[in-house]
Amino acid sequence: MIVSIGLIALGLALLVAGGEVLLRGAVGLATICRMTPAVIGLTVVAAGTSVPELAVSGVAAYRGQTDIAVANVVGSNIFNIAFILGLCALVKPVPIVGNTLRLEYPALAAATVLAISFSFDGVISRWEGAVLLFAYVGFNVYLVGVVRAQLQVKEAAALVVEVRELKPEPKPRASISLGLLAVGIALLGGGAHATVAGAVEIARTLGISDRVIGLTIVSIGTGLPEVVASLVSSVRGRSDVAVGNVIGSNIFNVLVILGCCSIVSPLAVPMGIVHGDAWWMLGITALMLPLMVRGFRINRWEGCALLAVYAAYLVVLLSR
């Protein structure tokens, strides 16, 4: 048991480090390719915090632990909205700005409904995975085009600063960026293997299902980068970024992670998720809308309400 807990701790540490290194290498290569800071921020950086979830779900699916692969995505999406957004609002009220209501939130809601509809028969097939992945690419192309046309001077400056902080050096070299990518991938691979192995062993020792482990320990652990990114943004006075981080990460989880895993091999979805946890994910996603529309900000008491919803979900999940 102690060894299994140690494996998970080591795996999560490697995932966080690997995600950071990989992100810096990707930003460096994107800069070399002369992508603008706005495009890098909206694509590379936005997806960067979800790389640990992708690594864990990919390794779990490869090893045949599809319960963990799917549960990690569903649990992460619930955790991101109910816990991370709730915690950020508790620290500082979160304003709703830009295209959040007009573009990003509708995309998240549609992606969630699409993924749930594909899982009704208990399997996400290869062609359904391809649809999910294609939807993500199409959404990002459209998003970049719309946002670049609407980008304000202040927002553009913030993206420039964010990208500059992630560059390996003022003028990144291809060799260094490729090296960072290789190291990041290696760390992510090792971290994902250790996390999945430790989680499976704990599940077997305690008689807990892989699904529950994926929805709790694994999803919370892989959500740590989002916690850090969102809280840092709030402390720096960019609490509006917290909503973007959460919505962007959740879209990536549903469309890219489920899409990639099911393209490699049809992804079995546990009936417990189909009839239970997926509806929690959809319900909590729907709950965001009235909170955002009311006053165009998420207040502290609303943050407390989100945290209470997450606590209620855990109670229901673990009591079963």
VOPAGU-2260 file (C-alpha; in pm, 1 decimal, decimal comma):
REM VOPAGU-2260
SITE   aa  ch    i         X         Y         Z
SITE  MET   A    0       0,0       0,0       0,0
SITE  ILE   A    1     280,3     240,9      93,2
SITE  VAL   A    2     462,0     155,1    -228,9
SITE  SER   A    3     144,2     223,4    -430,1
SITE  ILE   A    4      94,2     561,8    -263,4
SITE  GLY   A    5     459,8     640,6    -332,1
SITE  LEU   A    6     414,4     546,7    -698,9
SITE  ILE   A    7     118,4     783,1    -732,1
SITE  ALA   A    8     306,2    1065,8    -558,8
SITE  LEU   A    9     610,2    1012,6    -780,9
SITE  GLY   A   10     392,2     983,4   -1090,1
SITE  LEU   A   11     205,3    1305,8   -1019,0
SITE  ALA   A   12     532,3    1492,2    -954,6
SITE  LEU   A   13     670,6    1367,1   -1287,1
SITE  LEU   A   14     347,8    1462,5   -1464,4
SITE  VAL   A   15     357,8    1819,1   -1332,1
SITE  ALA   A   16     727,6    1857,1   -1419,1
SITE  GLY   A   17     686,3    1690,8   -1758,5
SITE  GLY   A   18     388,1    1906,6   -1848,6
SITE  GLU   A   19     582,2    2223,5   -1764,3
SITE  VAL   A   20     891,8    2119,1   -1961,4
SITE  LEU   A   21     685,1    2004,3   -2259,1
SITE  LEU   A   22     491,4    2331,0   -2259,8
SITE  ARG   A   23     809,7    2538,3   -2261,9
SITE  GLY   A   24     949,7    2335,0   -2550,5
SITE  ALA   A   25     624,8    2366,0   -2747,0
SITE  VAL   A   26     612,1    2742,1   -2691,0
SITE  GLY   A   27     972,7    2767,4   -2808,5
SITE  LEU   A   28     900,2    2577,2   -3129,8
SITE  ALA   A   29     583,4    2779,0   -3190,1
SITE  THR   A   30     787,7    3098,1   -3154,2
SITE  ILE   A   31    1048,1    2969,7   -3399,7
SITE  CYS   A   32     764,8    2896,0   -3643,6
SITE  ARG   A   33     670,3    3265,9   -3608,8
SITE  MET   A   34     331,7    3207,1   -3452,3
SITE  THR   A   35     206,6    3521,7   -3279,6
SITE  PRO   A   36     179,6    3530,2   -2898,7
SITE  ALA   A   37    -199,9    3549,0   -2930,3
SITE  VAL   A   38    -217,3    3226,0   -3131,4
SITE  ILE   A   39      33,9    3052,1   -2902,5
SITE  GLY   A   40    -160,8    3157,2   -2595,1
SITE  LEU   A   41    -493,0    3042,8   -2735,9
SITE  THR   A   42    -367,6    2704,7   -2858,6
SITE  VAL   A   43     -39,8    2575,1   -2715,0
SITE  VAL   A   44     -64,5    2732,9   -2369,2
SITE  ALA   A   45    -438,6    2667,5   -2337,7
SITE  ALA   A   46    -390,4    2293,7   -2396,8
SITE  GLY   A   47     -68,4    2268,5   -2196,4
SITE  THR   A   48    -224,0    2219,6   -1851,5
SITE  SER   A   49    -427,0    1922,7   -1978,7
SITE  VAL   A   50    -125,4    1724,7   -2099,7
SITE  PRO   A   51    -102,8    1520,8   -1773,3
SITE  GLU   A   52    -463,0    1403,1   -1819,3
SITE  LEU   A   53    -383,5    1305,2   -2177,4
SITE  ALA   A   54     -76,4    1106,9   -2068,1
SITE  VAL   A   55    -257,4     921,5   -1789,5
SITE  SER   A   56    -568,3     838,9   -1994,5
SITE  GLY   A   57    -354,4     732,7   -2290,2
SITE  VAL   A   58    -140,4     497,8   -2080,2
SITE  ALA   A   59    -445,5     361,2   -1897,4
SITE  ALA   A   60    -624,4     290,4   -2226,7
SITE  TYR   A   61    -310,6     124,4   -2367,7
SITE  ARG   A   62    -287,2     -99,9   -2061,0
SITE  GLY   A   63    -653,2    -195,4   -2088,5
SITE  GLN   A   64    -765,8       7,1   -1783,6
SITE  THR   A   65   -1028,6     195,9   -1981,6
SITE  ASP   A   66   -1227,0     263,3   -1662,4
SITE  ILE   A   67    -942,3     483,5   -1539,9
SITE  ALA   A   68    -897,5     644,1   -1883,4
SITE  VAL   A   69   -1260,1     758,4   -1907,8
SITE  ALA   A   70   -1305,6     829,2   -1535,3
SITE  ASN   A   71   -1000,2    1056,6   -1540,8
SITE  VAL   A   72   -1163,3    1276,5   -1806,0
SITE  VAL   A   73   -1504,9    1288,7   -1638,8
SITE  GLY   A   74   -1358,7    1339,2   -1291,5
SITE  SER   A   75   -1123,7    1611,8   -1414,3
SITE  ASN   A   76   -1406,0    1806,7   -1577,3
SITE  ILE   A   77   -1614,1    1788,9   -1259,4
SITE  PHE   A   78   -1310,8    1884,7   -1047,4
SITE  ASN   A   79   -1213,9    2174,8   -1274,4
SITE  ILE   A   80   -1553,3    2344,4   -1258,0
SITE  ALA   A   81   -1676,0    2263,0    -908,6
SITE  PHE   A   82   -1346,6    2276,6    -717,8
SITE  ILE   A   83   -1100,4    2493,8    -910,7
SITE  LEU   A   84   -1348,3    2758,4   -1025,2
SITE  GLY   A   85   -1514,5    2752,1    -683,2
SITE  LEU   A   86   -1179,6    2795,6    -508,3
SITE  CYS   A   87   -1075,9    3082,3    -737,4
SITE  ALA   A   88   -1408,4    3260,4    -679,4
SITE  LEU   A   89   -1361,2    3215,1    -305,2
SITE  VAL   A   90   -1019,4    3382,7    -326,5
SITE  LYS   A   91   -1143,3    3661,4    -552,9
SITE  PRO   A   92   -1470,2    3710,2    -748,1
SITE  VAL   A   93   -1424,1    3590,6   -1105,3
SITE  PRO   A   94   -1542,8    3830,1   -1380,2
SITE  ILE   A   95   -1687,3    3690,0   -1702,3
SITE  VAL   A   96   -1539,1    3871,4   -2002,2
SITE  GLY   A   97   -1468,5    3839,2   -2371,7
SITE  ASN   A   98   -1603,0    3542,7   -2567,5
SITE  THR   A   99   -1664,6    3320,6   -2264,5
SITE  LEU   A  100   -2043,8    3331,2   -2287,7
SITE  ARG   A  101   -2073,6    3379,9   -2663,1
SITE  LEU   A  102   -1824,4    3121,9   -2784,5
SITE  GLU   A  103   -1625,1    2915,9   -2533,6
SITE  TYR   A  104   -1902,9    2805,3   -2296,8
SITE  PRO   A  105   -2142,2    2698,3   -2578,7
SITE  ALA   A  106   -1853,7    2494,5   -2726,1
SITE  LEU   A  107   -1796,9    2321,7   -2390,2
SITE  ALA   A  108   -2167,6    2245,7   -2347,8
SITE  ALA   A  109   -2192,7    2106,5   -2702,2
SITE  ALA   A  110   -1875,8    1897,8   -2660,3
SITE  THR   A  111   -2004,3    1752,3   -2332,5
SITE  VAL   A  112   -2340,9    1658,3   -2482,5
SITE  LEU   A  113   -2169,4    1507,4   -2788,4
SITE  ALA   A  114   -1934,5    1291,5   -2580,0
SITE  ILE   A  115   -2217,9    1167,6   -2356,7
SITE  SER   A  116   -2432,8    1080,5   -2659,1
SITE  PHE   A  117   -2144,0     877,1   -2804,5
SITE  SER   A  118   -2107,9     683,5   -2478,0
SITE  PHE   A  119   -2470,1     566,1   -2449,5
SITE  ASP   A  120   -2391,5     225,1   -2602,6
SITE  GLY   A  121   -2097,1     174,8   -2365,8
SITE  VAL   A  122   -1827,2     227,8   -2629,6
SITE  ILE   A  123   -1676,0     530,6   -2803,5
SITE  SER   A  124   -1577,9     394,4   -3144,8
SITE  ARG   A  125   -1292,0     503,1   -3368,8
SITE  TRP   A  126   -1512,3     710,3   -3597,3
SITE  GLU   A  127   -1674,1     879,2   -3297,9
SITE  GLY   A  128   -1327,1     956,5   -3163,9
SITE  ALA   A  129   -1236,1    1104,8   -3502,2
SITE  VAL   A  130   -1546,0    1326,4   -3485,8
SITE  LEU   A  131   -1444,9    1449,8   -3138,8
SITE  LEU   A  132   -1089,5    1526,3   -3251,7
SITE  PHE   A  133   -1205,7    1698,6   -3571,2
SITE  ALA   A  134   -1447,1    1910,3   -3365,8
SITE  TYR   A  135   -1157,2    2028,6   -3147,9
SITE  VAL   A  136    -944,1    2127,0   -3447,0
SITE  GLY   A  137   -1235,4    2307,9   -3610,4
SITE  PHE   A  138   -1323,6    2492,7   -3291,8
SITE  ASN   A  139    -965,3    2612,1   -3240,2
SITE  VAL   A  140    -931,9    2734,3   -3598,1
SITE  TYR   A  141   -1254,9    2930,2   -3559,9
SITE  LEU   A  142   -1162,1    3056,3   -3211,4
SITE  VAL   A  143    -823,0    3187,4   -3321,6
SITE  GLY   A  144    -978,3    3367,6   -3617,8
SITE  VAL   A  145   -1251,6    3530,2   -3407,9
SITE  VAL   A  146   -1035,6    3624,8   -3110,5
SITE  ARG   A  147    -748,4    3766,9   -3315,9
SITE  ALA   A  148    -995,7    4002,2   -3480,7
SITE  GLN   A  149   -1142,0    4107,9   -3145,2
SITE  LEU   A  150    -825,9    4106,3   -2931,3
SITE  GLN   A  151    -786,2    4421,4   -2726,5
SITE  VAL   A  152    -450,2    4588,2   -2665,6
SITE  LYS   A  153    -451,9    4491,0   -2296,7
SITE  GLU   A  154    -537,4    4127,2   -2370,2
SITE  ALA   A  155    -271,4    4106,6   -2641,8
SITE  ALA   A  156      -9,4    4247,4   -2402,0
SITE  ALA   A  157    -107,5    3989,7   -2137,9
SITE  LEU   A  158     -63,6    3705,5   -2388,3
SITE  VAL   A  159     277,0    3841,3   -2489,5
SITE  VAL   A  160     389,8    3838,9   -2124,5
SITE  GLU   A  161     249,8    3488,7   -2065,6
SITE  VAL   A  162     425,7    3345,5   -2368,6
SITE  ARG   A  163     751,4    3527,1   -2290,3
SITE  GLU   A  164     758,4    3369,6   -1942,8
SITE  LEU   A  165     737,3    3022,0   -2098,2
SITE  LYS   A  166    1011,0    3066,7   -2358,0
SITE  PRO   A  167    1329,7    2871,4   -2280,9
SITE  GLU   A  168    1529,7    3183,9   -2378,9
SITE  PRO   A  169    1465,5    3520,9   -2550,3
SITE  LYS   A  170    1545,7    3371,5   -2890,8
SITE  PRO   A  171    1479,4    2997,9   -2856,0
SITE  ARG   A  172    1682,6    2755,4   -3063,7
SITE  ALA   A  173    1525,4    2453,1   -3228,1
SITE  SER   A  174    1769,8    2212,5   -3064,1
SITE  ILE   A  175    1685,2    2336,4   -2714,1
SITE  SER   A  176    1310,7    2335,5   -2779,6
SITE  LEU   A  177    1323,0    1984,0   -2925,5
SITE  GLY   A  178    1529,3    1871,1   -2628,5
SITE  LEU   A  179    1270,1    2012,4   -2389,4
SITE  LEU   A  180     995,7    1835,1   -2583,2
SITE  ALA   A  181    1181,5    1502,9   -2559,6
SITE  VAL   A  182    1246,4    1541,2   -2185,4
SITE  GLY   A  183     886,1    1648,8   -2125,4
SITE  ILE   A  184     747,4    1347,6   -2313,3
SITE  ALA   A  185     978,2    1113,4   -2120,1
SITE  LEU   A  186     872,6    1261,1   -1785,3
SITE  LEU   A  187     504,6    1244,5   -1881,5
SITE  GLY   A  188     537,5     883,3   -1993,2
SITE  GLY   A  189     712,2     777,0   -1674,2
SITE  GLY   A  190     472,7     976,6   -1458,0
SITE  ALA   A  191     166,6     834,4   -1630,9
SITE  HIS   A  192     289,1     475,0   -1595,3
SITE  ALA   A  193     368,6     523,9   -1225,8
SITE  THR   A  194      35,9     695,4   -1153,1
SITE  VAL   A  195    -173,0     431,3   -1328,4
SITE  ALA   A  196      21,3     142,6   -1172,7
SITE  GLY   A  197     -13,8     288,9    -822,9
SITE  ALA   A  198    -383,6     366,2    -870,0
SITE  VAL   A  199    -463,4      16,9    -996,9
SITE  GLU   A  200    -276,6    -143,5    -706,8
SITE  ILE   A  201    -459,6      70,5    -449,5
SITE  ALA   A  202    -793,2     -14,4    -611,3
SITE  ARG   A  203    -718,1    -384,1    -590,2
SITE  THR   A  204    -590,4    -363,4    -231,8
SITE  LEU   A  205    -890,7    -169,4    -101,4
SITE  GLY   A  206   -1147,2    -339,2    -320,8
SITE  ILE   A  207   -1235,6      -7,3    -487,4
SITE  SER   A  208   -1321,1       2,5    -855,2
SITE  ASP   A  209   -1085,1     154,4   -1112,2
SITE  ARG   A  210   -1368,2     394,3   -1195,7
SITE  VAL   A  211   -1376,8     543,1    -843,9
SITE  ILE   A  212    -996,8     570,6    -829,9
SITE  GLY   A  213    -998,8     747,4   -1167,6
SITE  LEU   A  214   -1275,7     985,6   -1061,8
SITE  THR   A  215   -1099,2    1083,7    -739,1
SITE  ILE   A  216    -725,8    1029,4    -683,4
SITE  VAL   A  217    -619,5    1030,1   -1048,8
SITE  SER   A  218    -842,7    1314,6   -1170,9
SITE  ILE   A  219    -758,5    1536,9    -873,4
SITE  GLY   A  220    -387,6    1466,3    -911,0
SITE  THR   A  221    -377,4    1537,0   -1283,2
SITE  GLY   A  222    -582,2    1852,8   -1220,6
SITE  LEU   A  223    -302,7    2009,3   -1013,0
SITE  PRO   A  224    -161,8    2211,4   -1307,8
SITE  GLU   A  225    -503,1    2371,7   -1358,9
SITE  VAL   A  226    -523,6    2450,8    -986,4
SITE  VAL   A  227    -184,9    2623,6    -993,9
SITE  ALA   A  228    -248,8    2809,0   -1321,7
SITE  SER   A  229    -589,6    2936,7   -1213,8
SITE  LEU   A  230    -485,8    3040,2    -862,0
SITE  VAL   A  231    -172,9    3217,7    -990,2
SITE  SER   A  232    -388,4    3408,2   -1239,0
SITE  SER   A  233    -625,3    3512,7    -958,2
SITE  VAL   A  234    -339,9    3628,5    -733,3
SITE  ARG   A  235    -192,6    3830,2   -1021,1
SITE  GLY   A  236    -522,4    4009,0   -1069,5
SITE  ARG   A  237    -616,5    3809,8   -1380,4
SITE  SER   A  238    -900,3    3616,4   -1219,6
SITE  ASP   A  239   -1086,7    3629,4   -1551,6
SITE  VAL   A  240    -824,5    3387,3   -1685,3
SITE  ALA   A  241    -946,7    3121,5   -1439,0
SITE  VAL   A  242   -1268,3    3069,6   -1636,1
SITE  GLY   A  243   -1074,8    3043,7   -1962,0
SITE  ASN   A  244    -835,6    2788,3   -1809,9
SITE  VAL   A  245   -1122,2    2573,4   -1682,5
SITE  ILE   A  246   -1334,7    2586,8   -1999,2
SITE  GLY   A  247   -1034,2    2534,9   -2229,9
SITE  SER   A  248    -909,7    2239,9   -2025,0
SITE  ASN   A  249   -1253,2    2076,4   -2016,7
SITE  ILE   A  250   -1298,7    2112,2   -2392,9
SITE  PHE   A  251    -954,7    1956,0   -2444,9
SITE  ASN   A  252   -1035,0    1670,0   -2206,4
SITE  VAL   A  253   -1361,3    1574,4   -2375,8
SITE  LEU   A  254   -1263,8    1622,4   -2738,2
SITE  VAL   A  255    -890,6    1546,7   -2754,9
SITE  ILE   A  256    -831,6    1290,6   -2479,6
SITE  LEU   A  257   -1143,5    1081,1   -2545,4
SITE  GLY   A  258   -1092,1    1132,6   -2917,9
SITE  CYS   A  259    -728,0    1020,4   -2924,0
SITE  CYS   A  260    -780,6     723,6   -2691,2
SITE  SER   A  261   -1077,8     591,3   -2888,5
SITE  ILE   A  262    -902,5     634,3   -3224,5
SITE  VAL   A  263    -615,6     415,4   -3103,9
SITE  SER   A  264    -863,8     155,6   -2978,2
SITE  PRO   A  265   -1242,9     168,5   -2923,9
SITE  LEU   A  266   -1289,1     301,6   -2571,8
SITE  ALA   A  267   -1517,1     108,5   -2336,3
SITE  VAL   A  268   -1718,3     337,9   -2109,1
SITE  PRO   A  269   -1825,7     194,1   -1770,1
SITE  MET   A  270   -2202,8     187,5   -1719,9
SITE  GLY   A  271   -2153,0     359,4   -1384,7
SITE  ILE   A  272   -2019,1     661,0   -1571,8
SITE  VAL   A  273   -2282,5     645,2   -1848,0
SITE  HIS   A  274   -2574,0     639,1   -1601,2
SITE  GLY   A  275   -2422,4     845,5   -1321,0
SITE  ASP   A  276   -2097,5    1042,8   -1336,0
SITE  ALA   A  277   -2146,1    1169,2   -1692,9
SITE  TRP   A  278   -2472,7    1332,8   -1584,7
SITE  TRP   A  279   -2298,0    1493,5   -1289,4
SITE  MET   A  280   -2046,4    1633,4   -1539,0
SITE  LEU   A  281   -2325,2    1764,9   -1761,5
SITE  GLY   A  282   -2520,2    1906,2   -1466,2
SITE  ILE   A  283   -2221,0    2090,6   -1321,4
SITE  THR   A  284   -2136,8    2223,9   -1668,9
SITE  ALA   A  285   -2495,9    2350,3   -1701,5
SITE  LEU   A  286   -2471,0    2506,7   -1354,5
SITE  MET   A  287   -2197,1    2737,3   -1482,1
SITE  LEU   A  288   -2438,4    2924,5   -1710,0
SITE  PRO   A  289   -2667,1    3089,7   -1449,2
SITE  LEU   A  290   -2365,0    3164,5   -1230,1
SITE  MET   A  291   -2188,5    3343,4   -1516,5
SITE  VAL   A  292   -2496,0    3526,5   -1647,2
SITE  ARG   A  293   -2595,8    3659,3   -1304,9
SITE  GLY   A  294   -2399,2    3983,6   -1277,7
SITE  PHE   A  295   -2138,2    3853,1   -1526,4
SITE  ARG   A  296   -1918,1    3738,6   -1239,9
SITE  ILE   A  297   -1891,2    3442,9   -1004,7
SITE  ASN   A  298   -1901,7    3575,1    -647,3
SITE  ARG   A  299   -1756,2    3426,2    -330,6
SITE  TRP   A  300   -2083,8    3272,9    -211,7
SITE  GLU   A  301   -2128,7    3116,1    -554,9
SITE  GLY   A  302   -1775,9    2978,8    -525,3
SITE  CYS   A  303   -1877,2    2825,5    -191,0
SITE  ALA   A  304   -2181,8    2673,9    -361,9
SITE  LEU   A  305   -1960,3    2513,5    -628,2
SITE  LEU   A  306   -1730,0    2367,8    -361,9
SITE  ALA   A  307   -2035,1    2233,0    -177,3
SITE  VAL   A  308   -2156,6    2067,0    -497,8
SITE  TYR   A  309   -1818,0    1897,2    -540,2
SITE  ALA   A  310   -1825,3    1777,8    -178,9
SITE  ALA   A  311   -2177,9    1640,3    -235,4
SITE  TYR   A  312   -2059,7    1457,2    -548,2
SITE  LEU   A  313   -1774,1    1292,6    -356,8
SITE  VAL   A  314   -2009,2    1188,5     -76,2
SITE  VAL   A  315   -2251,4    1028,6    -324,1
SITE  LEU   A  316   -1969,0     862,5    -516,4
SITE  LEU   A  317   -1788,6     717,5    -215,5
SITE  SER   A  318   -2105,9     614,2     -32,8
SITE  ARG   A  319   -2184,2     374,8    -316,6
